[in-house]
Amino acid sequence: MDILDAPTAEEISDRDADNWLPLLQVARLLGPAWFDFCLQTVRKLNPTAAEEENRKDPKLALLAGLQRIYQQAKAKGQQILLPIEKENDFLIGTADLLTQLNEDKEAPWADWRKGQGVSAEKLAKLLRPFKVKSVQKEGHPRGYLLSQLQPLFERYIPAVSPDTGEGDISGETRQYAPPGGINL
C-alpha cells in the first residue's frame, strides 16, 4: 500500500485498494501522468466512506437526487425546469420531481409504499428539517425552488457527483482523459 500516500490510502477502503493496487503499480511504472490519471479514476469510481454514508441516509440521498435532477434538467434544457423570471430562479414541479426520484431503483425510497417510492407528503417531510417547503408560483405547478435547495447542495453534497462527474448546478463538468491524448 506504500504506492499511495496516507490521505489517499484512507480514502479508499482496504478491499478497493487491494483491487486497484496492481493497476496503480503498472501506472506508476508508466509515469506520473498515467499514475495521476488512474488515481483520479479510482477516486471517481470508489465512493469515500462519507459519500457511502450519505447514500444510506434518505435525507442526504434525497438531496443528492434533487441535485442530480436539477443538474440534468439544466444541462439538457428540459422543460421541467421552469424559470421564475421575477425572482431570477428556477422551479421544478413536485410531480416531475417525484417521477424522476422514483425512477431510481437503487434509492433508499425505491421500496417505500410497496415499491411506489416517495410520495409528495414524504418528500415534504424529508425536506422539512432543512426548512424547505414547496411553493406555488403564478402560472406554474406547485414545486421546489432552486434557490431553496442550492445552499443545501453546497453544504451537504460533494462538489463533484461520484455518479455523473458533474460539478455544481452551474453545469460545470470535470473531464477525465488519459495522458498523452490517447482515447480509450
Contact map, one row per residue, 1 for C-alpha under 8 A:
1111000010000000100010000000000000000000000000000000000000000000000000000000000000000000000000000000000000000000000000000000000000000000000000000000000000000000000000000000000000000000
1111100000000000000000000000000000000000000000000000000000000000000000000000000000000000000000000000000000000000000000000000000000000000000000000000000000000000000000000000000000000000
1111100000000000000010011000000000000000000000000000000000000000000000000000000000000000000000000000000000000000000000000000000000000000000000000000000000000000000000000000000000000000
1111110110000000000000000000000000000000000000000000000000000000000000000000000000000000000000000000000000000000000000000000000000000000000000000000000000000000000000000000000000000000
0111111110000000000000000000000000000000000000000000000000000000000000000000000000000000000000000000000000000000000000000000000000000000000000000000000000000000000000000000000000000000
0001111111000000000000000000000000000000000000000000000000000000000000000000000000000000000000000000000000000000000000000000000000000000000000000000000000000000000000000000000000000000
0000111111100000000000000000000000000000000000000000000000000000000000000000000000000000000000000000000000000000000000000000000000000000000000000000000000000000000000000000000000000000
0001111111110000000000000000000000000000000000000000000000000000000000000000000000000000000000000000000000000000000000000000000000000000000000000000000000000000000000000000000000000000
1001111111111000100000000000000000000000000000000000000000000000000000000000000000000000000000000000000000000000000000000000000000000000000000000000000000000000000000000000000000000000
0000011111111000000000000000000000000000000000000000000000000000000000000000000000000000000000000000000000000000000000000000000000000000000000000000000000000000000000000000000000000000
0000001111111000000000000000000000000000000000011000000000000000000000000000000000000000000000000000000000000000000000000000000000000000000000000000000000000000000000000000000000000000
0000000111111101100000000000000000000000001001110000000000000000000000000000000000000000000000000000000000000000000000000000000000000000000000000000000000000000000000000000000000000000
0000000011111111100000000000000000000000000000011000000000000000000000000000000000000000000000000000000000000000000000000000000000000000000000000000000000000000000000000000000000000000
0000000000011111110000000000000000000000000000000000000000000000000000000000000000000000000000000000000000000000000000000000000000000000000000000000000000000000000000000000000000000000
0000000000001111111000000000000000000000000000000000000000000000000000000000000000000000000000000000000000000000000000000000000000000000000000000000000000000000000000000000000000000000
0000000000011111111100000000000000000000000001000000000000000000000000000000000000000000000000000000000000000000000000000000000000000000000000000000000000000000000000000000000000000000
1000000010011111111110000000000000000000000000000000000000000000000000000000000000000000000000000000000000000000000000000000000000000000000000000000000000000000000000000000000000000000
0000000000000111111111000000000000000000000000000000000000000000000000000000000000000000000000000000000000000000000000000000000000000000000000000000000000000000000000000000000000000000
0000000000000011111111000000000000000000000000000000000000000000000000000000000000000000000000000000000000000000000000000000000000000000000000000000000000000000000000000000000000000000
0000000000000001111111110000000000000000010000000000000000000000000000000000000000000000000000000000000000000000000000000000000000000000000000000000000000000000000000000000000000000000
1010000000000000111111111000000000000000000000000000000000000000000000000000000000000000000000000000000000000000000000000000000000000000000000000000000000000000000000000000000000000000
0000000000000000011111111100000000000000000000000000000000000000000000000000000000000000000000000000000000000000000000000000000000000000000000000000000000000000000000000000000000000000
0000000000000000000111111110000000000100000000000000000000000000000000000000000000000000000000000000000000000000000000000000000000000000000000000000000000000000000000000000000000000000
0010000000000000000111111111000000100110000000000000000000000000000000000000000000000000000000000000000000000000000000000000000000000000000000000000000000000000000000000000000000000000
0010000000000000000011111111100000000000000000000000000000000000000000000000000000000000000000000000000000000000000000000000000000000000000000000000000000000000000000000000000000000000
0000000000000000000001111111110000000000000000000000000000000000000000000000000000000000000000000000000000000000000000000000000000000000000000000000000000000000000000000000000000000000
0000000000000000000000111111111101100100000000000000000000000000000000000000000000000000000000000000000000000000000000000000000000000000000000000000000000000000000000000000000000000000
0000000000000000000000011111111101100000000000000000000000000000000000000000000000000000000000000000000000000000000000000000000000000000000000000000000000000000000000000000000000000000
0000000000000000000000001111111000000000000000000000000000000000000000000000000000000000000000000000000000000000000000000000000000000000000000000000000000000000000000000000000000000000
0000000000000000000000000111111101100000000000000000000000000000000000000000000000000000000000000000000000000000000000000000000000000000000000000000000000000000000000000000000000000000
0000000000000000000000000011111111100000000000000000000000000000000000000000000000000000000000000000000000000000000000000000000000000000000000000000000000000000000000000000000000000000
0000000000000000000000000011011111110000000000000000000000000000000000000000000000000000000000000000000000000000000000000000000000000000000000000000000000000000000000000000000000000000
0000000000000000000000000000001111111000000000000000000000000000000000000000000000000000000000000000000000000000000000000000000000000000000000000000000000000000000000000000000001100000
0000000000000000000000000011011111111100000000000000000000000000000000000000000000000000000000000000000000000000000000000000000000000000000000000000000000000000000000000000000001100000
0000000000000000000000010011011111111110000000000000000000000000000000000000000000000000000000000000000000000000000000000000000000000000000000000000000000000000000000000000000000000000
0000000000000000000000000000000111111111000000000000000000000000000000000000000000000000000000000000000000000000000000000000000000000000000000000000000000000000000000000000000000000000
0000000000000000000000000000000011111111100000000000000000000000000000000000000000000000000000000000000000000000000000000000000000000000000000000000000000000000000000000000000111100000
0000000000000000000000110010000001111111110000000000000000000000000000000000000000000000000000000000000000000000000000000000000000000000000000000000000000000000000000000000000000000000
0000000000000000000000010000000000111111111000000000000000000000000000000000000000000000000000000000000000000000000000000000000000000000000000000000000000000000000000000000000000000000
0000000000000000000000000000000000011111111100000000000000000000000000000000000000000000000000000000000000000000000000000000000000000000000000000000000000000000000000000000000100000000
0000000000000000000000000000000000001111111110000000000000000000000000000000000000000000000000000000000000000000000000000000000000000000000000000000000000000000000000000000000100000000
0000000000000000000100000000000000000111111111000000000000000000000000000000000000000000000000000000000000000000000000000000000000000000000000000000000000000000000000000000000000000000
0000000000010000000000000000000000000011111111100000000000000000000000000000000000000000000000000000000000000000000000000000000000000000000000000000000000000000000000000000000000000000
0000000000000000000000000000000000000001111111100000000000000000000000000000000000000000000000000000000000000000000000000000000000000000000000000000000000000000010010000000000000000000
0000000000000000000000000000000000000000111111100000000000000000000000000000000000000000000000000000000000000000000000000000000000000000000000000000000000000000010000000000000000000000
0000000000010001000000000000000000000000011111110000000000000000000000000000000000000000000000000000000000000000000000000000000000000000000000000000000000000000010000000000000000000000
0000000000010000000000000000000000000000001111111111000000000000000000000000000000000000000000000000000000000000000000000000000000000000000000000000000000000000010000000000000000000000
0000000000111000000000000000000000000000000001111111000000000000000000000000000000000000000000000000000000000000000000000000000000000000000000000000000000000000000000000000000000000000
0000000000101000000000000000000000000000000000111111100000000000000000000000000000000000000000000000000000000000000000000000000000000000000000000000000000000000000000000000000000000000
0000000000000000000000000000000000000000000000111111110000000000000000000000000000000000000000000000000000000000000000000000000000000000000000000000000000000000000000000000000000000000
0000000000000000000000000000000000000000000000111111111000000000000000000000000000000000000000000000000000000000000000000000000000000000000000000000000000000100000000000000000000000000
0000000000000000000000000000000000000000000000111111111100000000000000000000000000000000000000000000000000000000000000000000000000000000000000000000000000000000000000000000000000000000
0000000000000000000000000000000000000000000000001111111110000000000000000000000000000000000000000000000000000000000000000000000000000000000000000000000000000000000000000000000000000000
0000000000000000000000000000000000000000000000000111111111011000000000000000000000000000000000000000000000000000000000000000000000000000000000000000000000000000000000000000000000000000
0000000000000000000000000000000000000000000000000011111111011000000000000000000000000000000000000000000000110000000000000000000000000000000000000000000000000000000000000000000000000000
0000000000000000000000000000000000000000000000000001111111011000000000000000000000000000000000000000000000010000000000000000000000000000000000000000000000000000000000000000000000000000
0000000000000000000000000000000000000000000000000000111111111000000000000000000000000000000000000000000000010000000000000000000000000000000000000000000000000000000000000000000000000000
0000000000000000000000000000000000000000000000000000011111111100000000000000000000000000000000000000000000011000000000000000010000000000000000000000000000000000000000000000000000000000
0000000000000000000000000000000000000000000000000000000011111110000000000000000000000000000000000000000000000000000000000000011000000000000000000000000000000000000000000000000000000000
0000000000000000000000000000000000000000000000000000011111111111000000000000000000000000000000000000000000000000000000000000000000000000000000000000000000011000000000000000000000000000
0000000000000000000000000000000000000000000000000000011111111111100000000000000000000000000000000000000000110000000000000000000000000000000000000000000000000000000000000000000000000000
0000000000000000000000000000000000000000000000000000000001111111110000000000000000000000000000000000000000000000000000000000000000000000000000000000000000000000000000000000000000000000
0000000000000000000000000000000000000000000000000000000000111111111000000000000000000000000000000000000000000000000000000000000000000000000000000000000110011000000000000000000000000000
0000000000000000000000000000000000000000000000000000000000011111111100000000000000000000000000000000000000000000000000000000000000000000000000000000000010001000000000000000000000000000
0000000000000000000000000000000000000000000000000000000000001111111110000000000000000000000000000000100000000000000000000000000000000000000000000000000000000000000000000000000000000000
0000000000000000000000000000000000000000000000000000000000000111111111000000000000000000000000001000100000000000000000000000000000000000000000000000000000000000000000000000000000000000
0000000000000000000000000000000000000000000000000000000000000011111111100000000000000000000000000000000000000000000000000000000000000000000000000000000010000000000000001000000000000000
0000000000000000000000000000000000000000000000000000000000000001111111110000000000000000000000000000000000000000000000000000000000000000000000000000000000000000000000000000000000000000
0000000000000000000000000000000000000000000000000000000000000000111111111000000000000000000000001001100000000000000000000000000000000000000000000000000000000000000000000000000000000000
0000000000000000000000000000000000000000000000000000000000000000011111111100000010000000000100000000000000000000000000000000000000000000000000000100000000000000000000001000000000000000
0000000000000000000000000000000000000000000000000000000000000000001111111110000000000000000000000000000000000000000000000000000000000000000000000000000000000000000001011110000000000000
0000000000000000000000000000000000000000000000000000000000000000000111111111010000000000000000000000000000000000000000000000000000000000000000000000000000000000000000000000000000000000
0000000000000000000000000000000000000000000000000000000000000000000011111111111110000000000000000000000000000000000000000000000000000000000000000000000000000000000000000000000000000000
0000000000000000000000000000000000000000000000000000000000000000000001111111110010000000000000000000000000000000000000000000000000000000000000000000000000000000000000001010000000000000
0000000000000000000000000000000000000000000000000000000000000000000000111111110000000000000000000000000000000000000000000000000000000000000000000000000000000000000000000010000000000000
0000000000000000000000000000000000000000000000000000000000000000000000011111110000000000000000000000000000000000000000000000000000000000000000000000000000000000000000000000000000000000
0000000000000000000000000000000000000000000000000000000000000000000000001111111010000000000000000000000000000000000000000000000000000000000000000000000000000000000000000000000000000000
0000000000000000000000000000000000000000000000000000000000000000000000011111111110000000000000000000000000000000000000000000000000000000000000000000000000000000000000000000000000000000
0000000000000000000000000000000000000000000000000000000000000000000000001000111111000000000000000000000000000000000000000000000000000000000000000000000000000000000000000000000000000000
0000000000000000000000000000000000000000000000000000000000000000000000001000011111000000000110010000000000000000000000000000000000000000000000000000000000000000000000000000000000000000
0000000000000000000000000000000000000000000000000000000000000000000001001100111111100000011100000000000000000000000000000000000000000000000000000000000000000000000000000000000000000000
0000000000000000000000000000000000000000000000000000000000000000000000000000001111110000011100000000000000000000000000000000000000000000000100000000000000000000000000000000000000000000
0000000000000000000000000000000000000000000000000000000000000000000000000000000011111001111000000000000000000000000000000000000000000000000000000000000000000000000000000000000000000000
0000000000000000000000000000000000000000000000000000000000000000000000000000000001111111111000000000000000000000000000000000000000000000000000000000000000000000000000000000000000000000
0000000000000000000000000000000000000000000000000000000000000000000000000000000000111111100000000000000000000000000000000000000000000000000000000000000000000000000000000000000000000000
0000000000000000000000000000000000000000000000000000000000000000000000000000000000011111100000000000000000000000000000000000000000000000000000000000000000000000000000000000000000000000
0000000000000000000000000000000000000000000000000000000000000000000000000000000000011111100000000000000000000000000000000000000000000000000000000000000000000000000000000000000000000000
0000000000000000000000000000000000000000000000000000000000000000000000000000000000111111110000000000000000000000000000000000000000000000000000000000000000000000000000000000000000000000
0000000000000000000000000000000000000000000000000000000000000000000000000000000000111111111000000000000000000000000000000000000000000000000000001110000000000000000000000000000000000000
0000000000000000000000000000000000000000000000000000000000000000000000000000000011110001111100000000000000000000000000000000000000000000000000001110000000000000000000000000000000000000
0000000000000000000000000000000000000000000000000000000000000000000000000000000011110000111110000000000000000000000000000000000000000000000000111100000000000000000000000000000000000000
0000000000000000000000000000000000000000000000000000000000000000000001000000000111000000011111011000000000000000000000000000000000000000000000111000000000000000000000000000000000000000
0000000000000000000000000000000000000000000000000000000000000000000000000000000100000000001111111000000000000000000000000000000000000000000111110000000000000000000000000000000000000000
0000000000000000000000000000000000000000000000000000000000000000000000000000000000000000000111111100000000000000000000010000000000000100000011110000000000000000000000000000000000000000
0000000000000000000000000000000000000000000000000000000000000000000000000000000000000000000011111110000000000000000000010000000000000000000000100000000000000000000000000000000000000000
0000000000000000000000000000000000000000000000000000000000000000000000000000000100000000000111111111000000000000000000000000000000000000000000000000000000000000000000000000000000000000
0000000000000000000000000000000000000000000000000000000000000000010010000000000000000000000111111111100000000000000000000000000000000000000000000000000000000000000000000000000000000000
0000000000000000000000000000000000000000000000000000000000000000000000000000000000000000000001111111110000000000000001110000000000000000000000000000000000000000000000000000000000000000
0000000000000000000000000000000000000000000000000000000000000000000000000000000000000000000000111111111000000000000000000000000000000000000000000000000000000000000000000000000000000000
0000000000000000000000000000000000000000000000000000000000000000000010000000000000000000000000011111111100000000000000000000000000000000000000000000000000000000000000000000000000000000
0000000000000000000000000000000000000000000000000000000000000000110010000000000000000000000000001111111100000000000001000000000000000000000000000000000000000000000000000000000000000000
0000000000000000000000000000000000000000000000000000000000000000000000000000000000000000000000000111111110101100000111000000000000000000000000000000000000000000000000000000000000000000
0000000000000000000000000000000000000000000000000000000000000000000000000000000000000000000000000011111110000000000000000000000000000000000000000000000000000000000000000000000000000000
0000000000000000000000000000000000000000000000000000000000000000000000000000000000000000000000000001111111100100000000000000000000000000000000000000000000000000000000000000000000000000
0000000000000000000000000000000000000000000000000000000000000000000000000000000000000000000000000000011111100100000000000000000000000000000000000000000000000000000000000000000000000000
0000000000000000000000000000000000000000000000000000000000000000000000000000000000000000000000000000000111110100000000000000000000000000000000000000000000000000000000000000000000000000
0000000000000000000000000000000000000000000000000000001000001000000000000000000000000000000000000000010111111100000000000000000000000000000000000000000000000000000000000000000000000000
0000000000000000000000000000000000000000000000000000001111001000000000000000000000000000000000000000000001111110000000000000000000000000000000000000000000000000000000000000000000000000
0000000000000000000000000000000000000000000000000000000001000000000000000000000000000000000000000000010000111111000011000000000000000000000000000000000000000000000000000000000000000000
0000000000000000000000000000000000000000000000000000000000000000000000000000000000000000000000000000010111111111001111000000000000000000000000000000000000000000000000000000000000000000
0000000000000000000000000000000000000000000000000000000000000000000000000000000000000000000000000000000000011111111110000000000000000000000000000000000000000000000000000000000000000000
0000000000000000000000000000000000000000000000000000000000000000000000000000000000000000000000000000000000001111111111000000000000000000000000000000000000000000000000000000000000000000
0000000000000000000000000000000000000000000000000000000000000000000000000000000000000000000000000000000000000011111111000000000000000000000000000000000000000000000000000000000000000000
0000000000000000000000000000000000000000000000000000000000000000000000000000000000000000000000000000000000000011111110000000000000000000000000000000000000000000000000000000000000000000
0000000000000000000000000000000000000000000000000000000000000000000000000000000000000000000000000000000000000111111110000000000000000000000000000000000000000000000000000000000000000000
0000000000000000000000000000000000000000000000000000000000000000000000000000000000000000000000000000010000000111111111000000000000000000000000000000000000000000000000000000000000000000
0000000000000000000000000000000000000000000000000000000000000000000000000000000000000000000000000000010000001111111111100000000000000000000000000000000000000000000000000000000000000000
0000000000000000000000000000000000000000000000000000000000000000000000000000000000000000000000000100110000001101100111110110000000000000000000000000000000000000000000000000000000000000
0000000000000000000000000000000000000000000000000000000000000000000000000000000000000000000000000100000000000000000011111110000000000000000000000000000000000000000000000000000000000000
0000000000000000000000000000000000000000000000000000000000000000000000000000000000000000000001100100000000000000000001111111000000000000000000000000000000000000000000000000000000000000
0000000000000000000000000000000000000000000000000000000000000000000000000000000000000000000000000000000000000000000000111111100000000000000000000000000000000000000000000000000000000000
0000000000000000000000000000000000000000000000000000000000000000000000000000000000000000000000000000000000000000000001111111110000000000000000000000000000000000000000000000000000000000
0000000000000000000000000000000000000000000000000000000000000000000000000000000000000000000000000000000000000000000001111111111000000000000000000000000000000000000000000000000000000000
0000000000000000000000000000000000000000000000000000000000000000000000000000000000000000000000000000000000000000000000011111111100011100000000000000000000000000000000000000000000000000
0000000000000000000000000000000000000000000000000000000000000000000000000000000000000000000000000000000000000000000000001111111110000000000000000000000000000000000000000000000000000000
0000000000000000000000000000000000000000000000000000000001100000000000000000000000000000000000000000000000000000000000000111111110000000000000000000000000000000000000000000000000000000
0000000000000000000000000000000000000000000000000000000000100000000000000000000000000000000000000000000000000000000000000011111111111000000000000000000000000000000000000000000000000000
0000000000000000000000000000000000000000000000000000000000000000000000000000000000000000000000000000000000000000000000000001111111111000000000000000000000000000000000000000000000000000
0000000000000000000000000000000000000000000000000000000000000000000000000000000000000000000000000000000000000000000000000000111111110000000000000000000000000000000000000000000000000000
0000000000000000000000000000000000000000000000000000000000000000000000000000000000000000000000000000000000000000000000000000001111110000000000000000000100000000000000000000000000000000
0000000000000000000000000000000000000000000000000000000000000000000000000000000000000000000000000000000000000000000000000000001111111000000000000000000000000000000000000000000000000000
0000000000000000000000000000000000000000000000000000000000000000000000000000000000000000000000000000000000000000000000000001001111111100000000000001100000000000000000000000000000000000
0000000000000000000000000000000000000000000000000000000000000000000000000000000000000000000000000000000000000000000000000001001100111110000000010000000000000000000000000000000000000000
0000000000000000000000000000000000000000000000000000000000000000000000000000000000000000000001000000000000000000000000000001000000011111000001111000000000000000000000000000000000000000
0000000000000000000000000000000000000000000000000000000000000000000000000000000000000000000000000000000000000000000000000000000000001111100001111000000000000000000000000000000000000000
0000000000000000000000000000000000000000000000000000000000000000000000000000000000000000000000000000000000000000000000000000000000000111110111100000000000000000000000000000000000000000
0000000000000000000000000000000000000000000000000000000000000000000000000000000000000000000000000000000000000000000000000000000000000011111111000000000000000000000000000000000000000000
0000000000000000000000000000000000000000000000000000000000000000000000000000000000000000000000000000000000000000000000000000000000000001111100000000000000000000000000000000000000000000
0000000000000000000000000000000000000000000000000000000000000000000000000000000000000000000000000000000000000000000000000000000000000000111110000000000000000000000000000000000000000000
0000000000000000000000000000000000000000000000000000000000000000000000000000000001000000000010000000000000000000000000000000000000000001111111000000000000000000000000000000000000000000
0000000000000000000000000000000000000000000000000000000000000000000000000000000000000000000011000000000000000000000000000000000000000001101111100000000000000000000000000000000000000000
0000000000000000000000000000000000000000000000000000000000000000000000000000000000000000000011000000000000000000000000000000000000000111100111110000000000000000000000000000000000000000
0000000000000000000000000000000000000000000000000000000000000000000000000000000000000000001111100000000000000000000000000000000000000111000011111000000000000000000000000000000000000000
0000000000000000000000000000000000000000000000000000000000000000000000000000000000000000001111000000000000000000000000000000000000001110000001111101100000000000000000000000000000000000
0000000000000000000000000000000000000000000000000000000000000000000000000000000000000000111100000000000000000000000000000000000000000110000000111111100000000000000000000000000000000000
0000000000000000000000000000000000000000000000000000000000000000000001000000000000000000111000000000000000000000000000000000000000000000000000011111110000000000000000000000000000000000
0000000000000000000000000000000000000000000000000000000000000000000000000000000000000000110000000000000000000000000000000000000000000000000000001111111000000000000000000000000000000000
0000000000000000000000000000000000000000000000000000000000000000000000000000000000000000000000000000000000000000000000000000000000010000000000011111111100000000000000000000000000000000
0000000000000000000000000000000000000000000000000000000000000000000000000000000000000000000000000000000000000000000000000000000000010000000000011111111110000000000000000000000000000000
0000000000000000000000000000000000000000000000000000000000000000000000000000000000000000000000000000000000000000000000000000000000000000000000000111111111000000000000001000000000000000
0000000000000000000000000000000000000000000000000000000000000000000000000000000000000000000000000000000000000000000000000000000000000000000000000011111111100000000000000000000000000000
0000000000000000000000000000000000000000000000000000000000000010000000000000000000000000000000000000000000000000000000000000000001000000000000000001111111111000000000000000000000000000
0000000000000000000000000000000000000000000000000000000000000011001000000000000000000000000000000000000000000000000000000000000000000000000000000000111111111100000000000000000000000000
0000000000000000000000000000000000000000000000000000000000000000000000000000000000000000000000000000000000000000000000000000000000000000000000000000011111111110000000010000000000000000
0000000000000000000000000000000000000000000000000000000000000000000000000000000000000000000000000000000000000000000000000000000000000000000000000000001111111000000000000000000000000000
0000000000000000000000000000000000000000000000000000000000010010000000000000000000000000000000000000000000000000000000000000000000000000000000000000000111111100000000000000000000000000
0000000000000000000000000000000000000000000000000000000000010011000000000000000000000000000000000000000000000000000000000000000000000000000000000000000111111110100000000000000000000000
0000000000000000000000000000000000000000000000000010000000000000000000000000000000000000000000000000000000000000000000000000000000000000000000000000000011011111100000000000000000000000
0000000000000000000000000000000000000000000000000000000000000000000000000000000000000000000000000000000000000000000000000000000000000000000000000000000001001111100000110000000000000000
0000000000000000000000000000000000000000000000000000000000000000000000000000000000000000000000000000000000000000000000000000000000000000000000000000000000000111110011110000000000000000
0000000000000000000000000000000000000000000000000000000000000000000000000000000000000000000000000000000000000000000000000000000000000000000000000000000000001111111111100000000000000000
0000000000000000000000000000000000000000000111100000000000000000000000000000000000000000000000000000000000000000000000000000000000000000000000000000000000000001111110000000000000000000
0000000000000000000000000000000000000000000000000000000000000000000000000000000000000000000000000000000000000000000000000000000000000000000000000000000000000000111110000000000000000000
0000000000000000000000000000000000000000000000000000000000000000000000000000000000000000000000000000000000000000000000000000000000000000000000000000000000000000111111000000000000000000
0000000000000000000000000000000000000000000100000000000000000000000000000000000000000000000000000000000000000000000000000000000000000000000000000000000000000001111111100000110000000000
0000000000000000000000000000000000000000000000000000000000000000000000100000000000000000000000000000000000000000000000000000000000000000000000000000000000000001100111110011110000000000
0000000000000000000000000000000000000000000000000000000000000000000000000000000000000000000000000000000000000000000000000000000000000000000000000000000000000011100011111111110000000000
0000000000000000000000000000000000000000000000000000000000000000000000100000000000000000000000000000000000000000000000000000000000000000000000000000000001000011000001111111000000000000
0000000000000000000000000000000000000000000000000000000000000000001001100100000000000000000000000000000000000000000000000000000000000000000000000000010000000000000000111111000000000000
0000000000000000000000000000000000000000000000000000000000000000000000100000000000000000000000000000000000000000000000000000000000000000000000000000000000000000000000111111000000000000
0000000000000000000000000000000000000000000000000000000000000000000000100110000000000000000000000000000000000000000000000000000000000000000000000000000000000000000001111111100000000000
0000000000000000000000000000000000000000000000000000000000000000000000000000000000000000000000000000000000000000000000000000000000000000000000000000000000000000000001111111110000000000
0000000000000000000000000000000000000000000000000000000000000000000000000000000000000000000000000000000000000000000000000000000000000000000000000000000000000000000011100011111000000000
0000000000000000000000000000000000000000000000000000000000000000000000000000000000000000000000000000000000000000000000000000000000000000000000000000000000000000000011100001111100000000
0000000000000000000000000000000000000000000000000000000000000000000000000000000000000000000000000000000000000000000000000000000000000000000000000000000000000000000000000000111110000000
0000000000000000000000000000000000001001100000000000000000000000000000000000000000000000000000000000000000000000000000000000000000000000000000000000000000000000000000000000011111000000
0000000000000000000000000000000000001000000000000000000000000000000000000000000000000000000000000000000000000000000000000000000000000000000000000000000000000000000000000000001111101110
0000000000000000000000000000000011001000000000000000000000000000000000000000000000000000000000000000000000000000000000000000000000000000000000000000000000000000000000000000000111111111
0000000000000000000000000000000011001000000000000000000000000000000000000000000000000000000000000000000000000000000000000000000000000000000000000000000000000000000000000000000011111100
0000000000000000000000000000000000000000000000000000000000000000000000000000000000000000000000000000000000000000000000000000000000000000000000000000000000000000000000000000000001111100
0000000000000000000000000000000000000000000000000000000000000000000000000000000000000000000000000000000000000000000000000000000000000000000000000000000000000000000000000000000011111110
0000000000000000000000000000000000000000000000000000000000000000000000000000000000000000000000000000000000000000000000000000000000000000000000000000000000000000000000000000000011111111
0000000000000000000000000000000000000000000000000000000000000000000000000000000000000000000000000000000000000000000000000000000000000000000000000000000000000000000000000000000011001111
0000000000000000000000000000000000000000000000000000000000000000000000000000000000000000000000000000000000000000000000000000000000000000000000000000000000000000000000000000000001000111
